[in-house]
Every structure is written in structure tokens, then in C-alpha cells.
């Protein structure tokens, strides 16, 4: 099985869908599963404070999730999204990060089944609740969103009930653990503070998954070994602090896991440079129709 692992996207859903389908075409392979590690940027109704934030003003594509949810109001977009969905074997499964509309995600979760909820009219993205364990093609995958904070009431905080639920899973039963936060000690921040989560470290020591895949820190970390577990921290889709028209997809934001070969391969292809800050999704889809015309 070939799994596409996707780092933080912060709302750039159209860039994400285009890069994934482009990778499939370049490699003549259809991915069996796609998983995104949180900070999807799930803001269906962004308020004025979000729209006026300097990072969003310099790159409005960070609000594209709202365009996805309301695609029927935008001429041509529904047809583009249906075209892309037909090119994917499955939707993109994602967990919550620390930049989402958490109340909205909770409402979506209430209408889901088995810990998974389709959240858009085209079934392109599915939200996976914390503590969910899925069996896909003989591979067992566990999911835990959120980050460790100093405030247990913080809505970004790791859900302690679901965290404890995962702790009941026998060691080595989960093949791949997907989290947003990372093990403690992965680096230091601007103030010299150690980054990472002691809770994630303890969970990895308990579960001993073959792979731990996470995001949050906006650069590639690893691969590193924690006992028998290989940890890889994924890159962010684009540099959020680079106000540069030439900004493009970051290498190591998309990683391909081949479970049969037991290989993790970061996507670093030169064509990634074509998906820049001012990428036009409709033009990309129009070109796809030309390529796939009978």
C-alpha cells in the first residue's frame, strides 16, 4: 500500500489537491490512502479578525477551506472538485491541529460514524476524531490531534479522555500513529524552550508503533528512532512568514510511505515549484481536462 502523508496546509486545500493529483500523474500511481496531520485550517466561516490577520492578507489562499465548503456559490468550482475527486482512490483523512474551528469540527464529528466524518459536499476531506483506530488494507492506524499546552481547558489541548483510550491499545498493535504534536525534545524555539510533548513521548513508548508521523513545527524533523518507532515530522506546505511571490511547495511537505517496501520517501520533485503562492486551481483543472480528454 502507498500512503500519501501530508503536512500542515493552513487552509490551502486547492494547492493540496493539485499537488497530490500531479504526483499521481507524474509517477503513474494512484495513492491508496491520504492522511493529513492537522492544521488543515478548517475555518468554514472565517471572521474579520482572521481575514485581517497579516499572514492571511499576504496570502488569501489560507482561506481556501471556506471556498471549498461553499463551492456551489463559485462558478466552475464544483465541476473542478468533482474532477479531482474522480482522480483519488479515497478522500484525504485529517486530524485537528491547533489552527481549526474546533466547535465546527465537533459538530461534524457528531454526524460521523466510526470516528470519521465527511466534511464537504464532494467527500474530498474526512475528519478523524481523536482516539480513532482504523484498519486500512491490513494496516492499523491510530489518530490523535491537538497539542500539549499548559492549560487543560485550552481547546487546542490533547483530548485526555481519548489519549487515555489510546493507552489501552496493546503495544505494537498500531502500525502508524498520526499526531499533530511531536515527541518532547525535537528542537528548541526562539526563546530557547524545548519543543515537543511529553504526552506524545509517553504514548509512543507505550504503543511502540512502527511509524509516528506528525506536523506542527513547519520543517522536516527526522527520520528519528524512538526504540523501534521511526518518527518523521513533516514540513509545512509553504513558508508562512515569507511574503514572496515565488514561494512554492516545500520539499518534505508530502511524503510517500510504501508499506510493502517499508520506505518513507519525501517528495522533492522539481515540478513542485510550479505550485506557487499565486497558483490558480481552475487553470490546473482546465489543463487536466485537456490531458484526459477522450
FIVEXBA-629915 format. One record per atom (N, C-alpha, C): x, y, z; residue in three letters. Coordinates in pm, whole numbers, plus 50000, padded with zeros to 5 digits. Example, Ala and Ser with C-alpha at 12.3 -4.5 7.8 and 13.67 -1.06 7.14 Angstrom:
2
513194943150780ALA512304955050780ALA513204967050780ALA512854977550708SER513674989450714SER512905000350787SER
This chain:
294
500844988150000UNK500005000050000UNK500885012450000UNK500485022249919UNK501185035149913UNK500305045849976UNK500855052250079UNK500115062250155UNK500765075950136UNK499975085850099UNK500465099550093UNK500265106250227UNK501355110850288UNK501315117550418UNK501535132350396UNK500635140650448UNK500575154750414UNK500775163150540UNK501705172750534UNK501965181550647UNK500945192650660UNK501205202050750UNK500305213350775UNK500015220850645UNK498745224150621UNK498415231350498UNK497815245150525UNK497305247550644UNK496775260750681UNK495835266350574UNK494835258350541UNK493765262950453UNK493955260650306UNK495155257550263UNK495445256750118UNK494995243250061UNK493695241150061UNK493155228250017UNK493315226249866UNK493245236949788UNK493345235449642UNK494785232349601UNK495755238849664UNK497145235149641UNK497355220249673UNK496775215949784UNK496945202049829UNK496385192249728UNK495165194649684UNK494525185549589UNK495285185149457UNK495785196649415UNK496515197149288UNK497855189749297UNK498595191849405UNK499905185349418UNK499745170249426UNK498755165649501UNK498545151149514UNK498205144849379UNK497295151049304UNK496935145449174UNK498095146749075UNK498865157549085UNK500035158948997UNK501055148149027UNK501285145149155UNK502225134449189UNK501755121249128UNK500475118449138UNK499955105949081UNK500205105148931UNK500005116248861UNK500215116248717UNK501695115048681UNK502555122048754UNK503995121448725UNK504555107548749UNK503995100348846UNK504535087248883UNK503665075748834UNK502555079148768UNK501635069148715UNK501215059248824UNK500905064648940UNK500495056749056UNK499305063649121UNK498305056149158UNK497195061649236UNK497405057849381UNK497495067649467UNK497745065149608UNK496545057949671UNK496845048449758UNK495795040649822UNK495125048049936UNK495865057050000UNK495355064050117UNK496085077450130UNK495385087550179UNK495965100850202UNK495615105250344UNK496635109750419UNK496425113950558UNK497115127250580UNK496395136650642UNK496935149850673UNK497025151450824UNK498135157250874UNK498475156551016UNK497985168351100UNK496965175451056UNK496405186451135UNK496885200051090UNK496255210451145UNK496385224051091UNK495985223950945UNK494865217250920UNK494255218150788UNK493815232550763UNK493525239850871UNK492985253250855UNK491505252750826UNK490795244250902UNK489355242150880UNK488565253550941UNK488465264550864UNK487675276150904UNK486595278350798UNK485425272250814UNK484385273650711UNK483805287650702UNK483805294950813UNK483265308550816UNK484285317850884UNK485385320950817UNK486415329250881UNK485875343050917UNK486135347351041UNK485645360451085UNK486605371451040UNK486245383751072UNK487025395151026UNK488425395351086UNK488545391251212UNK489875391251273UNK490815381751201UNK490275370551154UNK491105361051079UNK491425366750940UNK490425372150873UNK490635377650739UNK491625389250740UNK491665396450851UNK492535408250859UNK493895405250919UNK494125392750958UNK495445389151011UNK496475390850900UNK497645395650934UNK498625399050830UNK499045387050746UNK499135375050806UNK499515363350727UNK498445359850625UNK497165361550663UNK496075358450570UNK495945369150463UNK496225381550499UNK496185392250399UNK497275390350294UNK498445385950336UNK499525384350239UNK499355371650157UNK498525362350204UNK498275350250126UNK496845345450151UNK495865350750077UNK494455347050096UNK494155332350070UNK495055324850007UNK494785310649982UNK494645302950113UNK495065309050224UNK494885302550354UNK493415302150396UNK492555309050322UNK491125308650347UNK490385299850245UNK491135292150168UNK490505283950063UNK489605273050119UNK489795269250244UNK488885259050301UNK487445264050297UNK487255276750325UNK485915282450319UNK485355281950177UNK486205284250079UNK485765283249939UNK485345268949906UNK486045259249960UNK485685245249938UNK484305242249995UNK484075246550118UNK482805243650183UNK481645250450111UNK481885262050053UNK480845269749984UNK481045269649833UNK481575258749780UNK481965258149638UNK480795260449544UNK479585256749583UNK478435258049494UNK478185272649455UNK478705281849535UNK478495296049505UNK479505301749407UNK480485293649368UNK481565298449282UNK481515291349147UNK481315298549043UNK481135292748910UNK482325284148871UNK482035271848828UNK483065262748779UNK483765254648886UNK483715259249011UNK484455252149116UNK483875238349147UNK482565236449154UNK482055222949178UNK482515212849074UNK482525216848947UNK482985207648842UNK484465204348859UNK485255214248898UNK486685211748922UNK486885201849036UNK486115203349141UNK486275194749258UNK485815180449229UNK484775179049149UNK484335165649111UNK485395158849024UNK486025166448936UNK487105161048854UNK488235155648941UNK488645163549040UNK489725159349128UNK489325147149208UNK488095147049259UNK487655135549341UNK487705122649261UNK487385123349133UNK487435111349049UNK488855106049029UNK489835114449055UNK491225110349039UNK491815104349167UNK491065105049276UNK491545099949404UNK490855086849440UNK491625077349491UNK491035064849536UNK490195066849661UNK490625075949746UNK489955078749872UNK490065093549903UNK489215098649993UNK489375112450038UNK490615113950124UNK490945126150160UNK492065129050249UNK491555128850393UNK492115119950474UNK491765119150616UNK492645129050694UNK492025136650785UNK492815146450859UNK492405146751006UNK493345150751091UNK493085152751232UNK493105167751263UNK492695171151384UNK492745185351422UNK494155189151464UNK494525201451431UNK495785206651479UNK495525216651589UNK496175228251581UNK495895238951675UNK495395251551606UNK495125250351474UNK494555261451397UNK493355256151319UNK492235254851387UNK490985249951326UNK489805256651397UNK488625255651337UNK487385259351405UNK486925246851481UNK487305245851607UNK487095233651684UNK485615230951709UNK484815241251731UNK483385239251753UNK482735233451627UNK483155238351510UNK482615233151385UNK483015218651364UNK484265215351392UNK484705201451379UNK483935192251473UNK483635196951594UNK482845188951687UNK481455186151631UNK480875196051565UNK479545193851505UNK479615183851391UNK480695184251314UNK480845174451205UNK481025160351262UNK481775159551372UNK482035146551434UNK480745140051482UNK479795148251527UNK478535143051580UNK477725135751474UNK477955139051348UNK477195132651239UNK477995121751170UNK479175118751221UNK480025108651159UNK479735094651207UNK480555085351163UNK480405071351200UNK481785065151215UNK481985057651324UNK483265050951344UNK484425060451363UNK484125072651410UNK485185082351435UNK485595090251313UNK484875088751201UNK485235095451076UNK484025102851021UNK484225115250975UNK483125123250922UNK483535129750790UNK482705128250688UNK482905135650564UNK482465149950588UNK483305159850552UNK483015173650593UNK482735183150476UNK482755177950353UNK482485186750239UNK481575179450141UNK480875186650053UNK479895180449963UNK480505170849862UNK481815170949845UNK482455162849741UNK483215151049800UNK483145149549931UNK483845138850003UNK485345138749969UNK485915150749968UNK487345152049943UNK488155151250072UNK487535155450182UNK488225155250312UNK487325148750416UNK487935140550501UNK487215134350611UNK487955136850742UNK487215141450840UNK487775144550971UNK487805131851056UNK488965128951114UNK489145117351200UNK489255122151344UNK488365117551429UNK488345121851567UNK489515116051646UNK489905123151750UNK490975118651839UNK490625104851897UNK491645096351905UNK491475083151964UNK490985072551868UNK490685076451744UNK490195066851646UNK491315057651600UNK490995044851582UNK491915035051526UNK491235028651406UNK491875029551290UNK491305024351166UNK492165013051111UNK491495003451050UNK492164992750976UNK492004995650828UNK493114997550758UNK493075000650615UNK494064991550543UNK493544982750459UNK494404973950381UNK495384965950465UNK494964961250580UNK495844953350664UNK496774961550751UNK496674974750745UNK497494983650827UNK496614990350932UNK497084990451056UNK496344996651166UNK496905010551193UNK496015020451192UNK496435034451203UNK495685041051318UNK496435047351409UNK495845054651521UNK495975069651499UNK495025077351552UNK494965091751528UNK494785099451659UNK495555110151675UNK495415118751792UNK495805132951755UNK494815141951756UNK495065155951722UNK495395164351843UNK495515177451818UNK495775186951925UNK497235187951963UNK497505196952059UNK498855198952109UNK498835199152261UNK499985196652321UNK500095197652465UNK500295212352502UNK499455217352592UNK499545231252638UNK499655231252791UNK499815242952847UNK499885244152994UNK498505245753055UNK497475246752969UNK496105249053016UNK495195237652971UNK494735229053063UNK493885217853023UNK492545222052963UNK492145234852984UNK490895239752927UNK491085245552787UNK492305246452742UNK492605251752609UNK491995242352504UNK491215247752409UNK490565239352309UNK491555232752214UNK492785237452213UNK493815231352130UNK494435219152198UNK494175217352325UNK494835207352408UNK494525193152360UNK495475184152380UNK495255169852356UNK494075165152441UNK493145158052379UNK491965152952449UNK492405141652543UNK492335144252673UNK492865134652770UNK492065121652773UNK490765122652752UNK489955110252751UNK490365101252636UNK490565107152518UNK490945099152402UNK492405094852409UNK493225103252471UNK494625099652493UNK494705087052579UNK493935086852687UNK493925075152775UNK493335062852705UNK492385065452617UNK491805054352539UNK492865047752452UNK493685055952387UNK494755050252304UNK495755042452390UNK495945046752515UNK496875039952603UNK496455025552632UNK495185022252610UNK494705008652635UNK494984999252518UNK495425004752405UNK495734996252289UNK497024988652319UNK497044975652295UNK498254967852323UNK499464972852243UNK500664971752299UNK501884975952228UNK502024968852094UNK502504976251995UNK502804971551860UNK501574967551779UNK500384970251833UNK499174967251756UNK498934978051649UNK499304990551680UNK499165001451584UNK500425002251498UNK500245001951368UNK501375002551275UNK501835017051254UNK500865026051237UNK501175040151211UNK500385048651309UNK501065057151382UNK500415066651471UNK500515080551409UNK499375086951391UNK499305100451332UNK498965110251443UNK499845119851468UNK499595130051569UNK499915143751509UNK499405154251574UNK499815167651532UNK501055171851608UNK501035170351739UNK502205173551820UNK503245162451808UNK504425165151861UNK505585156451841UNK506155151751974UNK507055142151972UNK507725138352097UNK508525150052156UNK508695149752284UNK509435160352353UNK510915160052310UNK511475172052290UNK512905172952262UNK513265173452116UNK512285176152027UNK512605176251884UNK513385188751843UNK513405198851928UNK514125211151897UNK513895221552005UNK514325233751977UNK514095244952068UNK513515256651990UNK512705264652057UNK512105275951989UNK512975288552000UNK512435299751954UNK513175312351951UNK513675316452089UNK512915312552193UNK513265316352329UNK514125305952400UNK514545295652327UNK515375285252386UNK514605274652460UNK513285274752447UNK512455264952516UNK512395251952436UNK512415240752504UNK512375227752438UNK510995225252378UNK510995220652254UNK509745218152183UNK509345203552193UNK508035201252176UNK507535187552178UNK506685184752300UNK506115172852303UNK505145169052405UNK505595156752482UNK505645157852613UNK505925146152696UNK504825135652683UNK503595140152660UNK502495130752643UNK502675122152517UNK503115128552408UNK503355120852285UNK504515111052305UNK505545115452375UNK506665106452404UNK506175094152480UNK505365096252583UNK504855085152664UNK503965075952581UNK503165081852492UNK502275073852409UNK503065065052313UNK504125070652255UNK504965062752164UNK505655051452239UNK506145054252359UNK506785043852439UNK505805032752473UNK504535036252495UNK503515026352526UNK503105018352403UNK502775025252294UNK502205018552177UNK503255011952089UNK504465017552085UNK505545012252002UNK505095010151856UNK504505020451795UNK504095019051655UNK505335017851565UNK505125012651448UNK506245011851353UNK506635025951308UNK505605034451285UNK505845048151240UNK505055057951325UNK505645069151353UNK504965080751409UNK505125092051309UNK504015097451260UNK504045108351163UNK503315120251225UNK503965131851226UNK503405143651290UNK503735156151209UNK503235167651256UNK503495180451190UNK503865191051290UNK503175202351284UNK503175213051383UNK504365222551377UNK505585217651355UNK506755226451368UNK507265232251236UNK506575229151125UNK506805236250998UNK508185233950938UNK508815223050971UNK510025218950899UNK510185203950916UNK510965198050829UNK511185183550836UNK512025180350959UNK511565170651036UNK512305165751153UNK512465150651137UNK513705146251131UNK513935131851118UNK514205127650975UNK514055114450953UNK513525104351046UNK514425102351168UNK513765099951284UNK514445096751408UNK513875083751466UNK514685076951542UNK514255064351602UNK513935066551750UNK512775061451791UNK512405060751932UNK512135046051960UNK513155039052006UNK513035024552018UNK512875018551880UNK511785011151860UNK511515005051730UNK510645014051641UNK510325026051688UNK509465035151614UNK510295045051533UNK509925046551406UNK510515056951320UNK509595068951320UNK510115080251367UNK509355092651370UNK509795101751256UNK508815107751189UNK509095117851087UNK508155129451106UNK508725141451124UNK507945153751129UNK507905160050991UNK506705163050943UNK506525168050807UNK506665183250800UNK507055187950683UNK507195202250658UNK505825208750644UNK505775222050650UNK504565229550620UNK504485231350468UNK503275233250415UNK503095233950271UNK503875245450208UNK503865257150273UNK504625268850229UNK505115276350352UNK506165283950334UNK506685292050442UNK505705303350471UNK505055302850589UNK504015312550621UNK504555326550641UNK505835327750670UNK506415340750701UNK507165346750582UNK507075340450468UNK507805345350351UNK506845352650259UNK506855365650263UNK505995373650175UNK506675375050040UNK506595364349964UNK507385363449842UNK506525357049734UNK506395363649622UNK505555358349515UNK506055345049462UNK507345341949482UNK507905329549429UNK507795317949527UNK507165320249643UNK507015309449740UNK506315297549676UNK506815285649702UNK506255273649641UNK506175262649746UNK505675251149702UNK505515239749791UNK506865235749850UNK506895233649980UNK508135230050048UNK508425215050032UNK509675211349997UNK510055197249993UNK509845190850131UNK509365178550133UNK509135171750260UNK507795174850323UNK506975182950252UNK505605185050299UNK504735173050264UNK504975167150148UNK504305154850107UNK505325143550110UNK504965132750178UNK505855121150192UNK505065108750152UNK505695099750080UNK505055087350038UNK505585075850123UNK504685068950190UNK505035056950266UNK504615044750187UNK505585036650150UNK505335023950082UNK505415013050188UNK504255007750229UNK504244998150339UNK504854984650300UNK504794981250172UNK505384968450128UNK506914969150129UNK507464980450084UNK508914982150081UNK509454987650213UNK508544992050301UNK508944997950428UNK509835010150403UNK509355019250316UNK510135031050277UNK509335043750294UNK509975054050347UNK509435067550353UNK510195076050252UNK509485082050157UNK510155089850052UNK509575103950045UNK510275113950097UNK509805127850083UNK509745131849936UNK508685138949898UNK508545143549761UNK509325156649745UNK510315156249658UNK511195167749636UNK511315170949487UNK510345166249407UNK510395167749263UNK510455182449222UNK511165185349113UNK511335199049066UNK510015205549025UNK509045197648980UNK507775203348935UNK506975209849049UNK507355207149174UNK506665213549287UNK506735228849277UNK507785233849216UNK507965248349204UNK506845254949123UNK506125246949045UNK505025252448966UNK503775255449047UNK503745251149172UNK502575253349257UNK502895264249359UNK502985276349312UNK503405287449397UNK502275294149471UNK502625305049532UNK501675312649613UNK500465317049533UNK500665320249405UNK499575325349322UNK499075314849222UNK499185302249260UNK498675291149181UNK497155292549159UNK496705289449035UNK495285290449001UNK494705276448983UNK493855272449074UNK493285258949074UNK492435256448949UNK491635266248908UNK490775264248791UNK491615261748666UNK492705269148649UNK493565266948533UNK494185253048536UNK494565248548655UNK495115235048668UNK494085224648625UNK492845226248670UNK491805216648635UNK491475217248485UNK491505229048427UNK491255230348284UNK492315222748205UNK493565223548251UNK494635216148185UNK494445201048203UNK493955196948320UNK493675182648341UNK492655177548240UNK491625185548215UNK490585181248120UNK491185179747980UNK492135188047944UNK492795186747814UNK493595174047806UNK494305171047916UNK495155159047920UNK494305146447912UNK493155146347983UNK492345134247994UNK491175134047897UNK491195142947799UNK490105143147701UNK490135130147620UNK488965123547605UNK488915110947527UNK489335112947383UNK
